[in-house]
Each structure stands twice: as structure tokens, then as C-alpha cells.
Amino acid sequence: MSNMFKMPGMQKYPVVGLILVAVTLAALPFLVAMTGGQAWVRILNFAILYIFLALGLNIVVGMAGLLDLGYIAFYAVGAYVWALLASPHFGLHLPFWVILPIGAALACCFGVLLGSPTLKLRGDYLAIVTLGFGEIIRIFLNNLNAPFNLTNGAQGITRIDPLTIGDFSFSAQSSLFGIDFSGPMKYYYVLLLLAIFVIIVNVRLHDSRIGRAWQAIREDEVAAKAAGINTRNVKLLAFAMGASFGGIAGGMFSAMQGFVSPESFSLLESIMVLAMVVLGGMGHIPGVILGAVLLTALPEALRYGVEPLQHMAFGRQLIDPEALRMLVFGLALVLVMRFRPAGLWPSPERRRELAEKEA
């Protein structure tokens, strides 16, 4: 009988916690807009986009243990699919429910194309090949404007259609139920719903037989193969699944920006996404989300705060905020890797493995 009375009380706390989290997430863009303006709402949206990218790369790097330095290429594929199918470039203005699946599927195909010739590569060799793949995609986007103008070259594609549902546009300000919503605010809620979906898929994958197979390959590929795991297909699936999340993020990036060019998909972006995974904790979904949010918001906070602090301290600007931002960012990564090698929020298994090695 005592157990029967304890169960409702035990179940109540998680529900209350979920309600509080939901209310906080719903009110977050209004709180951010009141304190920092619409620019910070856009930064919040980019933080969610980087969560997509970090969770996709976490499948390849964190779960399967495959070092990928060209992940931003899939982001570029998704972005250009939206740009080409929803702009005056080809005169096509397809709806989002057609473009997003096409972008995810095409990015998935590129993931398989990348994974197929690299199945027997590991470590630094795999990193070099994936790095080259990412740069090849960027160079192609930069030069596919002749003899047939596919990508418009370095000039990029402009006047890209925003996300619309019927006559409702997510880029323009509008009023719903007496509340004014700006374009970035409306995009925030769309991205939040997509992020919840991506997180649920990642959690289900992590706890599935496929997720266990990825972890087995990460720990010891030879032992995994001896245990009967088809390492070839499982590794290809990791590349494909990770790439599909990058394609979705790229499509939303195009819709939000209204403009894409090859400069948005440089090697530095791939390194940033990899740093998010490593900083938060490879293979641990909450840690990866934390890393993505920190490395998106903190550099922007430094960008906005460094210049006023220099004027207050020295009366003028001594160091360019961008240079100082990257210096502080690099120093923070070094300190984290020195004192928290498993990341800021590692998985219990990873923390236990490192503790055993140190012992």
C-alpha cells in the first residue's frame, strides 16, 4: 500500500519539471528581446541551428568514433538545396515540406558518398580525407557558375524565400492573439520544435541496437566485427544519419538568411562544430547541446562586451574584438582539454573510463 501512495508523488516531480522547462523555452525569446534586442534572438536561433549540427556530428564522432572534419559540407548541401528550389534563381518556389526532405535526403546521399571510400581509414587519415571533402564541396559551390550557372559562384544566391505556411510568412512581423511576434521570434519556435524532434531521434538512436553497435565500433572495431556487427553498413549509416541533420540545419539557415554563399561554409565552421561536440562531451547528448549553446552565445557576448570594456579601461580600442574573441575562445578550449578532458558534461561511462585510466 505504501508503494501505491508513493508512485503519484514520484511521478509528479518530473511533470512539474517538464512544465517549467516548457514555459521557460516558450518565454525565452521575449526575455532575450527585452534584454538584448532582436539581434540576440537571432543569435538564439543560430544556437539552435548549431545544436542540429553538433548532434549530427555527434553521431559520427561521439557515437561511432569517426573523426569528420568536413561535416559543414552537408550543411552547405542543405542550404543550397533550399536556395535553388525556393528562389528566383531557377524560378522555383517549392513549399518547405517538399524542400526540407529533399535537402535531408541529398545530404544523406552525400554522407554515403563520403563514407564509402573511407571505410578502412581511421584517425588522422580519415580526418584528412573528410577535410578534403568539405573543401571540395565549398570549391565546387564557388565555381559551378559556368558553363551552366548552378550556384551563381562566389556571388551566392539572393532573394531566397522564407519559411511560409500558406499566406503566413515567418520572416515578417505579425500579431497573434494580441501578441507581437517578430520574424526571428517566429523562427525560434519552428527551430525549437525541430530541435525537440532531432533530440528525440538522437536519444532513440543512442539507446537502440544501432547506437550500441556504433559505440562498439568506437571502442574496438576489430572486436565489434568479431562479435558479428556489420561494421561497413553501420559506419555508412552513421555518416548518412549525421549528414541528414546537417541538411535540415542548412535548409533552415537559407530560409532565415535569405542569402547563401560559399563563404558561409568554410573549414573554420567544421572545426567550430567539432569543438562543440568535444567541449560538451563526446557521445553525451545533453553535453553536446551544452557545448553548442556555449560556443554560440559566449563568443557573441565577448564580441559585444570587449570593445566597451577596452574603452572603459584604456579610453580607446587596443585589440580588435574579433581577434580577442578567438584568443579567449582558444584559451578556453585549452583549459577545458587540460582540466576536463572528457568535456564539460561527459557521459557517466566516459567519466568512469577516464577515472579508471587515471587510477
C-alpha positions in Angstrom: 0.0 0.0 0.0 2.8 2.4 0.8 4.2 1.9 -2.7 0.9 2.8 -4.2 0.8 6.1 -2.4 4.4 6.9 -3.3 4.0 6.5 -7.0 1.8 9.5 -7.8 4.1 11.8 -5.8 7.2 10.4 -7.5 5.7 10.9 -10.9 4.6 14.5 -10.1 8.1 16.0 -10.0 9.2 15.1 -13.5 5.9 16.5 -14.8 6.4 19.8 -12.9 10.0 20.0 -14.2 8.9 19.5 -17.8 6.2 22.2 -17.4 8.8 24.6 -16.0 11.2 23.9 -18.9 8.4 24.3 -21.5 7.3 27.6 -20.0 10.9 28.9 -19.9 11.6 27.9 -23.5 8.3 29.5 -24.6 9.1 32.8 -22.9 12.8 32.8 -23.7 12.7 34.9 -27.0 10.6 37.6 -25.3 13.1 37.7 -22.4 16.0 37.8 -24.7 14.4 40.5 -26.9 13.7 42.7 -23.9 17.3 42.5 -22.6 19.4 42.3 -25.8 17.1 43.1 -28.7 16.2 41.2 -31.8 19.9 40.6 -32.6 20.2 38.3 -29.6 17.0 36.4 -30.7 18.8 35.7 -34.0 21.9 34.5 -32.0 19.5 32.2 -30.1 18.2 30.8 -33.4 21.7 30.2 -34.6 22.4 28.4 -31.3 19.6 26.0 -32.1 21.0 25.5 -35.7 24.3 24.6 -34.2 22.6 22.2 -31.9 21.3 20.4 -35.1 24.8 20.4 -36.5 26.5 19.3 -33.2 24.0 16.4 -32.7 24.5 15.2 -36.2 28.3 15.3 -35.9 28.0 13.6 -32.5 26.6 10.5 -34.3 29.7 10.3 -36.4 32.4 11.4 -33.9 30.8 10.8 -30.5 28.9 7.5 -31.1 30.8 5.9 -33.9 34.2 7.3 -33.2 34.9 8.5 -36.8 36.7 11.8 -36.9 35.0 14.0 -39.5 36.4 17.5 -40.4 34.2 18.1 -43.4 30.8 18.0 -41.8 30.0 21.5 -42.8 29.7 20.2 -46.4 26.3 18.6 -45.6 25.2 21.9 -44.0 26.1 23.6 -47.4 24.2 20.9 -49.4 21.0 21.5 -47.4 21.4 25.3 -47.6 21.9 25.3 -51.4 19.0 22.8 -52.0 16.7 25.3 -50.3 18.2 28.2 -52.1 17.9 26.6 -55.5 14.3 25.3 -55.0 12.9 28.4 -53.3 14.3 31.4 -55.1 14.1 33.2 -58.5 17.5 31.6 -59.5 15.6 28.8 -61.3 12.1 30.3 -60.9 11.1 27.6 -58.5 9.3 28.4 -55.3 8.5 25.0 -53.8 6.9 24.7 -50.3 9.1 23.9 -47.3 7.5 20.4 -46.7 9.0 19.4 -50.1 12.4 21.2 -49.8 13.4 20.1 -46.3 13.0 16.3 -47.0 14.9 16.7 -50.4 17.7 18.6 -48.6 18.0 16.0 -45.9 17.9 13.1 -48.4 20.5 14.7 -50.7 22.8 15.4 -47.7 22.3 11.8 -46.6 23.4 10.6 -50.1 26.5 12.8 -49.8 27.2 11.3 -46.4 27.1 7.8 -48.0 29.4 9.1 -50.8 31.9 10.4 -48.2 31.6 7.2 -46.1 32.0 4.6 -48.8 35.7 5.3 -49.8 36.8 6.0 -46.2 35.5 2.8 -44.5 39.0 1.4 -44.0 40.5 4.7 -42.9 41.0 5.7 -39.2 42.3 8.5 -37.2 44.3 11.2 -38.9 43.9 9.7 -42.4 40.1 9.8 -42.0 40.3 13.3 -40.8 42.4 14.4 -43.8 40.0 12.8 -46.3 36.9 14.3 -44.7 38.6 17.7 -44.5 39.3 17.5 -48.2 35.7 16.5 -49.0 34.4 19.6 -47.2 36.8 21.9 -49.1 35.9 20.2 -52.4 32.2 20.9 -51.8 33.0 24.6 -51.0 35.2 25.0 -54.1 32.5 23.4 -56.3 29.9 25.8 -54.9 32.3 28.6 -55.7 32.9 27.6 -59.3 29.7 26.0 -60.5 28.6 29.1 -62.4 30.0 28.1 -65.8 29.3 26.8 -68.3 25.9 26.3 -66.6 25.1 28.7 -63.7 24.1 26.3 -61.0 25.3 28.0 -57.8 25.9 31.6 -59.0 29.5 31.2 -57.9 31.1 33.4 -55.3 28.2 35.9 -55.6 25.9 33.4 -53.9 22.1 33.2 -54.2 19.8 36.0 -53.1 16.1 36.6 -52.6 15.6 33.2 -51.1 12.0 32.5 -50.0 11.5 32.5 -46.2 9.6 29.7 -44.5 5.9 30.1 -45.2 2.8 28.1 -44.4 0.0 29.2 -46.8 -0.1 33.0 -46.6 1.7 33.1 -43.2 5.3 34.1 -43.5 7.8 33.5 -40.7 10.1 36.4 -41.8 7.7 39.3 -41.3 6.4 40.7 -38.0 2.9 39.8 -37.2 0.5 39.8 -34.3 -1.1 36.6 -32.9 -3.7 36.6 -30.1 -2.7 40.3 -29.4 1.0 39.5 -29.0 3.5 40.9 -31.4 6.0 38.4 -32.9 9.0 39.4 -34.9 10.4 37.3 -37.7 13.3 35.9 -35.5 10.8 35.0 -32.8 8.6 33.0 -35.1 11.7 31.2 -36.5 12.7 30.4 -32.9 9.6 28.4 -32.3 9.9 26.5 -35.6 13.6 25.7 -34.8 12.7 24.7 -31.2 10.1 22.1 -32.5 12.7 20.8 -35.0 15.3 20.6 -32.2 13.0 18.6 -30.0 12.4 16.2 -32.8 16.1 15.9 -33.5 16.9 15.3 -29.8 14.2 12.6 -29.6 15.7 10.9 -32.7 19.2 11.1 -31.2 18.1 9.7 -27.8 16.2 6.8 -29.5 19.3 6.1 -31.7 21.6 6.2 -28.7 19.6 3.6 -26.8 18.9 1.4 -29.8 20.8 -1.7 -31.2 22.3 0.6 -33.9 23.6 3.0 -31.2 25.2 0.1 -29.3 26.8 -1.0 -32.5 28.2 2.5 -33.1 29.6 2.5 -29.6 31.2 -0.9 -30.0 32.9 0.3 -33.2 34.1 3.4 -31.4 35.7 1.3 -28.6 37.2 -1.5 -30.7 36.3 -2.0 -34.4 38.0 -5.4 -34.6 36.2 -6.7 -31.6 32.9 -5.4 -32.9 33.4 -7.1 -36.2 34.3 -10.4 -34.4 31.0 -10.0 -32.4 29.0 -10.1 -35.7 28.4 -6.4 -36.3 28.4 -5.4 -39.9 30.9 -2.6 -39.5 30.6 -1.4 -43.1 26.9 -0.8 -43.1 26.8 0.6 -39.6 29.5 3.1 -40.3 27.8 4.2 -43.5 24.6 4.6 -41.5 26.4 6.9 -39.1 27.6 9.1 -41.9 24.1 9.1 -43.5 22.2 9.9 -40.3 24.6 12.6 -39.3 24.6 14.2 -42.7 20.8 14.3 -42.8 20.7 16.5 -39.7 23.2 18.8 -41.3 20.9 19.1 -44.4 17.9 20.1 -42.3 20.0 22.8 -40.5 21.3 24.1 -43.8 17.7 24.4 -45.2 16.6 26.4 -42.2 19.8 28.6 -42.4 18.8 29.5 -46.0 15.3 30.3 -45.1 16.4 32.6 -42.2 19.2 34.4 -44.0 17.6 34.8 -47.4 21.1 34.6 -48.9 23.8 31.9 -49.1 27.3 32.0 -50.5 30.3 29.6 -50.2 32.0 31.8 -47.6 29.4 30.6 -45.0 30.7 27.0 -45.2 34.5 27.3 -44.5 36.7 24.9 -42.7 36.5 27.0 -39.6 32.8 26.2 -39.3 33.5 22.5 -39.3 36.1 23.0 -36.6 33.7 25.0 -34.6 31.0 22.3 -34.7 33.6 19.6 -33.8 34.8 21.8 -30.9 31.1 21.9 -29.7 31.0 18.2 -29.6 34.4 17.8 -27.8 33.8 20.6 -25.4 30.4 19.4 -24.3 31.3 15.7 -24.1 31.5 13.4 -27.0 28.7 10.8 -27.2 26.6 12.5 -24.5 23.6 14.3 -25.9 23.0 16.8 -23.1 26.7 17.7 -23.1 26.7 18.2 -26.9 23.7 20.6 -26.5 25.5 22.5 -23.8 28.7 22.8 -25.9 26.7 24.1 -28.9 24.9 26.7 -26.8 28.1 27.9 -25.1 30.2 28.2 -28.2 27.5 30.1 -30.0 26.5 32.5 -27.2 29.8 33.2 -25.4 31.8 34.3 -28.4 29.0 36.8 -29.3 28.9 38.0 -25.7 32.7 38.6 -26.0 32.2 40.4 -29.3 29.7 42.8 -27.8 31.5 43.2 -24.5 35.1 43.5 -25.4 35.0 46.9 -27.1 33.1 48.7 -24.3 35.4 47.2 -21.7 38.5 48.4 -23.6 37.1 51.9 -23.8 36.3 51.9 -20.1 39.8 50.6 -19.1 42.1 52.4 -21.7 39.9 55.1 -23.3 40.3 53.5 -26.7 40.3 50.2 -28.5 43.6 48.4 -28.4 42.7 44.9 -29.7 40.2 44.1 -32.4 37.2 42.4 -30.8 37.3 39.6 -33.3 40.9 38.7 -32.6 40.4 38.8 -28.9 37.3 36.8 -29.2 39.2 34.0 -31.0 42.1 34.2 -28.5 39.8 33.8 -25.5 37.9 31.0 -27.3 41.2 29.1 -28.0 42.4 29.6 -24.4 39.1 28.3 -23.0 39.4 25.2 -25.2 43.0 24.6 -24.0 41.9 24.9 -20.3 39.0 22.6 -20.8 41.1 19.9 -22.5 43.6 20.2 -19.7 41.3 20.1 -16.7 38.2 18.5 -18.2 39.4 16.1 -20.9 36.1 14.3 -21.1 34.2 17.6 -21.7 32.1 19.9 -19.5 29.3 17.4 -19.3 30.6 13.9 -20.1 28.5 10.7 -20.1 28.8 8.6 -16.9 30.5 5.9 -18.9 33.2 8.2 -20.3 33.8 9.8 -16.9 34.2 6.3 -15.4 36.6 5.2 -18.1 38.9 8.3 -17.6 38.8 7.8 -13.8 39.9 4.2 -14.2 42.8 5.2 -16.6 44.0 7.9 -14.1 43.8 5.4 -11.3 
